[in-house]
């Protein structure tokens, strides 16, 4: 190899200087005993160092796949005897030339290595199986990679129909051949593939992808009924569409005072009905029901909402007359639409500085309009009345409108 350019013969203070500062001296010794060791991404070169005085170091050239030689490294130490080239590619052939140079700017002829090829890229793992229908998880199994330079596996995933793959895990052991993915949505299909990674950071091509999915959620409960005719309680019933497909362990009932409000868990039951004991009349509730299987997978909430109500608080009587007659107050009213077993009359009046409130209960009458005569009255007193009906279950109606009668004088 001919190196052009002259040099004054002075010592080279910068051993990384360009070719133009060195001149060829054929009398200098040639670097001997060149040897190479190759791997997938590295080639190491060794030689016998020339340590006589005046030797400054070594220059290393490289040719890739039959191309031109290029200077890739200068080692400014005559005791150097090793260089590892890490800037190479798998499945490629390289040839190296090594020469020495002196402190006064001379360079020797090069010695050339035999062609050396890097090893082929590591083969992808064999993905054996993707196990589906597990609760909230998908399991992957692959074979142990036969190449001992593999130190890890990279798990990649994408939803079926999507383009982009995402790295979900790195398993740092060649003998680990199982991965359980818990970051999945039940019933959704995913593609998986596995790559091998070597100790020197090389990543293999991906395995053939396989598709899997986690166990789907139970079907939602879509037929729910809630009663509106039971005293102080509401019965909820439903039909389960999952009976023929999977074993349902229990049902969760959720309730709210408002249809679009916050639903809280009311109870769990193994039956397909439930009684919500409220102990109040005329209370409205809204209900949702879910099915929970043996793997604790719960069907979606909020698909169907049922409205229920406890009995009572229907429209009350209508007072149509309140007059003073024969030293008594005669009160008449029309019965409510719903049948009642009795009436309760509420009477309020001021007795000096005290407000008195009296209840006349269990008043019964078959006449229409209903008439009540209050003979316990005093002059110069104002009396206020209202009435509500009570059915045979003891549930009261809404009260009637209040009426007032003022007694001024009595004979």
C-alpha positions as a printed Julia matrix, in Angstrom:
411×3 Matrix{Float64}:
    0.0     0.0    0.0
    1.42    3.34  -1.05
    1.1     6.21   1.39
    1.57    9.6   -0.21
    2.91   12.8    1.26
    6.1    13.81   2.98
    7.15   14.52   6.48
   10.02   16.5    7.93
   11.16   13.64  10.12
   10.17   15.35  13.31
    8.35   13.37  15.99
    4.54   13.14  15.51
    3.01   14.84  18.49
   -0.5    13.85  17.43
   -0.69   10.12  16.56
   -4.24   10.63  15.18
   -2.93   12.89  12.42
   -3.95   12.33   8.81
   -2.19   10.25   6.17
   -0.39   13.23   4.74
    1.95   13.45   7.74
    3.32    9.91   7.38
    5.74    8.41   4.86
    6.18    4.76   3.93
    9.36    3.09   5.19
    9.69   -0.41   3.76
   12.54   -1.16   6.16
   10.24   -1.08   9.17
    9.09   -4.48  10.48
    5.63   -5.73   9.49
    3.1    -6.52  12.19
    3.19  -10.28  12.74
    0.94  -13.11  13.95
   -2.39  -11.52  13.04
   -5.32  -13.49  14.42
   -9.08  -12.84  14.52
  -11.97  -14.02  16.66
  -15.5   -13.33  15.48
  -19.03  -13.21  16.9
  -22.28  -11.85  15.57
  -21.51   -8.18  16.1
  -17.83   -8.07  17.03
  -14.47   -9.08  15.57
  -11.39   -9.08  17.73
   -7.89   -8.71  16.16
   -4.69   -9.75  17.91
   -1.02   -9.45  16.9
    2.47   -9.65  18.29
    3.41   -6.16  19.52
    6.59   -4.46  18.26
    8.04   -2.78  21.36
   11.38   -1.5   20.12
   12.15    2.13  20.81
   10.74    4.58  18.29
    7.55    2.62  17.55
    4.55    4.87  18.34
    1.55    2.58  17.75
   -0.62    0.84  15.17
   -3.06    1.78  12.42
   -6.03   -0.51  11.57
   -7.9    -0.55   8.27
  -11.07   -2.43   7.38
  -12.83   -3.63   4.21
  -16.49   -4.71   4.36
  -17.85   -7.24   1.86
  -15.07   -6.62  -0.69
  -15.21   -2.83  -0.49
  -12.4    -0.29  -0.12
  -10.13   -0.3    2.91
  -10.75    2.57   5.32
   -8.79    3.63   8.37
  -10.95    2.82  11.39
   -8.59    3.03  14.37
   -5.24    4.37  15.53
   -3.75    2.86  18.68
   -1.05    5.27  20.0
    0.74    2.69  22.17
    3.43    0.28  20.95
    2.47   -2.17  23.69
   -1.07   -2.57  22.28
   -1.75   -6.04  20.92
   -5.55   -6.18  20.69
   -8.46   -4.34  19.08
  -12.16   -5.22  19.06
  -14.24   -3.87  16.2
  -17.82   -3.38  17.4
  -19.14   -1.3   14.52
  -20.03   -4.24  12.27
  -23.08   -6.14  11.08
  -24.17   -9.78  11.19
  -23.84  -11.92   8.05
  -20.99   -9.8    6.65
  -17.39  -10.49   5.61
  -14.5    -8.28   6.76
  -10.76   -8.06   5.99
   -8.36   -6.05   8.19
   -4.93   -4.53   7.55
   -2.59   -3.5   10.36
    0.56   -1.39  10.15
    2.8     0.25  12.72
    4.01    3.83  12.74
    6.94    5.56  14.39
    7.36    8.64  16.48
    9.2    10.39  13.64
    6.38    9.98  11.1
    7.2     6.75   9.27
    4.75    3.92   8.61
    5.36    0.27   7.79
    3.82   -1.94   5.15
    0.51   -3.46   6.24
   -0.16   -7.07   7.11
   -3.56   -8.43   6.09
   -5.88  -10.79   7.92
   -7.76  -13.56   6.27
  -11.39  -12.74   5.43
  -13.53  -13.2    8.52
  -17.33  -13.36   8.54
  -19.63  -12.37  11.36
  -22.12  -14.93  12.48
  -25.68  -14.88  11.21
  -28.43  -13.12  13.1
  -29.91  -15.19  15.91
  -33.01  -17.09  14.88
  -36.42  -16.03  16.27
  -37.97  -18.04  19.08
  -40.67  -20.58  18.29
  -43.94  -19.42  19.81
  -45.7   -22.7   20.59
  -49.07  -21.6   21.95
  -51.2   -18.67  23.06
  -53.75  -19.92  25.6
  -57.09  -18.1   25.58
  -60.24  -18.0   27.74
  -58.38  -17.5   31.02
  -59.89  -14.93  33.43
  -58.34  -11.47  32.86
  -55.17  -12.96  31.32
  -53.61  -14.59  28.24
  -50.8   -17.13  28.55
  -47.87  -17.52  26.09
  -45.6   -20.56  25.74
  -42.49  -20.87  23.55
  -39.49  -23.16  23.23
  -36.16  -22.57  24.95
  -33.89  -20.89  22.43
  -31.08  -23.3   21.47
  -28.45  -20.56  21.16
  -26.66  -19.99  24.52
  -25.84  -16.37  23.62
  -29.53  -15.53  24.12
  -30.1   -13.9   27.5
  -33.65  -12.51  27.25
  -36.97  -12.59  25.43
  -38.99   -9.57  24.31
  -42.79   -9.97  24.27
  -44.72   -7.79  21.81
  -48.48   -7.36  21.49
  -51.04   -5.56  19.38
  -54.81   -5.61  19.13
  -56.12   -7.52  16.15
  -56.78   -5.03  13.38
  -54.23   -2.49  14.64
  -50.88   -1.82  12.93
  -48.55   -0.89  15.77
  -46.84   -3.5   17.95
  -46.1    -2.61  21.57
  -43.44   -4.09  23.85
  -45.21   -5.46  26.96
  -42.44   -7.39  28.74
  -38.76   -8.42  28.79
  -37.94  -11.76  30.42
  -34.26  -11.9   31.36
  -33.61  -15.63  31.35
  -33.15  -17.93  28.37
  -34.83  -20.82  30.19
  -37.98  -18.81  30.98
  -40.48  -19.83  28.31
  -43.79  -18.63  29.76
  -45.45  -15.24  30.01
  -48.89  -14.36  31.4
  -50.29  -11.07  30.15
  -52.71   -9.55  32.66
  -53.04   -6.16  30.98
  -55.82   -7.26  28.63
  -59.5    -6.48  28.16
  -61.79   -9.53  28.53
  -62.99  -10.9   25.21
  -60.75   -8.65  23.07
  -58.46  -10.37  20.52
  -54.7    -9.73  20.64
  -51.74  -10.82  18.51
  -48.48  -11.83  20.19
  -44.93  -12.4   18.99
  -41.61  -13.06  20.75
  -38.05  -11.93  19.99
  -34.74  -13.21  21.42
  -32.08  -10.81  22.69
  -28.39  -11.77  22.95
  -25.81  -10.79  25.54
  -24.32   -8.28  23.12
  -27.68   -6.58  22.55
  -28.68   -8.12  19.21
  -32.42   -8.64  18.82
  -33.69  -11.46  16.63
  -36.51  -11.22  14.11
  -39.97  -11.78  15.57
  -41.59  -15.18  15.87
  -44.66  -16.02  13.87
  -47.56  -14.19  15.58
  -50.43  -15.99  17.25
  -53.82  -14.7   18.39
  -55.39  -15.04  21.83
  -58.05  -13.51  24.06
  -58.99  -13.46  27.73
  -62.23  -15.02  28.89
  -65.17  -12.78  27.96
  -67.33  -11.21  30.64
  -70.73  -12.76  31.29
  -73.56  -11.45  29.16
  -75.36   -8.45  30.68
  -78.7    -8.86  32.43
  -81.18   -7.18  30.08
  -84.57   -8.2   31.51
  -85.18   -6.77  35.01
  -88.54   -6.12  36.7
  -89.22   -4.2   39.91
  -92.61   -4.11  41.69
  -94.65   -1.01  42.57
  -97.48   -2.59  44.58
  -95.88   -4.09  47.68
  -96.04   -2.38  51.09
  -92.68   -1.09  52.38
  -90.66   -3.26  50.02
  -89.76   -3.76  46.36
  -89.16   -7.13  44.72
  -86.63   -7.27  41.88
  -86.64  -10.2   39.43
  -84.55  -10.86  36.34
  -83.76  -13.42  33.63
  -80.16  -14.57  33.19
  -79.02  -15.08  29.55
  -75.86  -16.89  30.72
  -77.47  -20.04  32.09
  -76.7   -22.24  29.09
  -73.18  -20.93  28.44
  -71.4   -20.73  31.81
  -71.83  -21.27  35.51
  -72.91  -18.11  37.31
  -71.86  -18.0   40.95
  -74.03  -15.1   42.12
  -75.71  -11.85  41.16
  -74.98   -8.33  42.38
  -77.84   -5.86  42.86
  -77.12   -2.12  42.7
  -79.6     0.62  43.62
  -79.97    4.39  43.4
  -82.59    6.96  44.34
  -82.19    8.49  40.86
  -82.11    6.85  37.44
  -78.92    8.68  36.44
  -77.5     8.82  39.95
  -74.7     6.94  41.69
  -75.51    3.23  42.04
  -74.2     1.47  45.13
  -74.1    -2.26  45.77
  -77.2    -3.31  47.66
  -76.75   -7.07  47.98
  -75.55  -10.32  46.39
  -77.71  -13.39  45.89
  -77.58  -16.74  44.15
  -81.27  -16.49  43.27
  -82.78  -14.57  40.33
  -84.9   -12.4   42.6
  -84.35  -10.15  45.6
  -86.6    -8.19  48.0
  -85.43   -4.71  48.98
  -87.02   -4.01  52.38
  -87.31   -0.23  52.64
  -89.89    0.13  55.47
  -91.25    3.35  54.0
  -94.27    4.05  51.85
  -94.16    5.56  48.38
  -90.36    5.29  48.0
  -88.97    5.11  44.45
  -85.79    3.14  43.69
  -83.85    2.29  40.52
  -82.0    -1.01  40.13
  -79.22   -2.62  38.07
  -78.26   -6.31  38.21
  -75.01   -8.03  37.15
  -73.99  -11.68  36.82
  -70.71  -12.88  38.39
  -69.2   -16.19  37.28
  -66.91  -18.63  39.13
  -63.81  -16.67  38.05
  -65.3   -13.5   39.58
  -65.88  -11.96  36.15
  -68.81   -9.56  36.35
  -71.12   -8.65  33.49
  -71.39   -4.96  32.46
  -73.5    -2.65  34.62
  -76.01   -0.09  33.48
  -77.26   -1.91  30.38
  -80.83   -1.98  31.78
  -82.3     0.02  34.67
  -85.55   -1.03  36.41
  -87.76    1.35  38.4
  -89.58    0.14  41.52
  -91.75    1.75  44.19
  -93.23    0.8   47.53
  -97.01    0.99  47.87
  -98.74    4.0   49.41
  -98.97    7.75  49.33
 -101.68    7.8   46.69
 -103.95   10.82  46.34
 -105.84   11.61  49.52
 -109.45   12.63  50.23
 -110.88   15.95  49.0
 -112.53   18.13  51.67
 -115.53   19.9   50.15
 -117.17   21.45  53.22
 -116.3    22.71  56.72
 -119.11   24.65  58.52
 -120.42   25.43  62.01
 -123.76   23.84  62.69
 -125.62   23.26  66.0
 -122.57   24.14  68.14
 -120.35   21.74  66.19
 -118.07   21.81  63.17
 -119.26   19.57  60.38
 -116.51   18.37  58.05
 -117.31   16.51  54.79
 -115.03   15.05  52.14
 -114.98   12.83  49.09
 -113.1     9.49  49.39
 -109.86    8.95  47.41
 -109.88    6.83  44.24
 -108.08    3.94  45.91
 -110.21    2.08  48.5
 -109.48    2.8   52.15
 -110.4     0.96  55.35
 -110.55    4.03  57.62
 -109.66    7.69  57.94
 -107.43    9.72  60.21
 -108.55   13.29  60.95
 -105.93   15.76  62.2
 -107.14   18.76  64.18
 -104.94   21.74  65.17
 -105.73   24.83  67.23
 -104.18   27.28  69.7
 -105.05   26.78  73.37
 -103.77   29.91  74.98
 -100.03   29.95  74.18
  -99.91   26.3   73.15
 -100.53   24.79  69.73
 -102.46   21.57  70.14
 -102.58   18.8   67.55
 -105.06   15.98  67.9
 -105.57   12.85  65.78
 -108.85   11.05  65.45
 -107.87    7.63  64.12
 -109.76    4.67  62.71
 -112.74    6.77  61.69
 -115.0     4.74  59.39
 -117.97    5.66  57.25
 -119.71    4.25  54.18
 -121.48    7.5   53.3
 -120.46    9.63  50.35
 -119.52   12.32  50.98
 -118.03   11.23  54.29
 -119.14   13.36  57.24
 -117.39   14.01  60.55
 -118.94   16.1   63.37
 -116.61   17.7   65.9
 -118.54   18.81  68.98
 -115.43   19.57  71.07
 -115.04   23.18  70.12
 -114.71   26.48  72.04
 -115.57   30.06  71.14
 -112.98   32.53  69.9
 -110.85   29.69  68.52
 -109.68   28.88  65.02
 -109.59   25.17  64.06
 -107.64   23.65  61.15
 -108.37   20.16  59.75
 -106.92   17.78  57.23
 -107.72   14.13  56.5
 -105.93   11.09  55.02
 -107.14    7.6   54.28
 -105.59    4.35  55.52
 -105.91    1.1   53.54
 -106.26   -2.4   54.99
 -102.44   -2.77  55.03
 -102.09    0.3   57.24
 -100.62    2.43  54.45
 -101.8     6.06  54.5
 -102.68    8.19  51.49
 -101.41   11.68  50.94
 -103.18   14.16  53.27
 -106.0    16.3   51.95
 -105.68   20.03  51.7
 -106.11   21.74  55.07
 -109.24   23.8   55.82
 -109.79   26.25  58.69
 -112.96   27.24  60.61
 -113.04   30.14  63.08
 -115.54   29.85  65.98
 -116.45   33.26  67.4
 -119.38   32.74  69.74
 -121.47   29.78  70.83
 -125.07   30.05  72.21
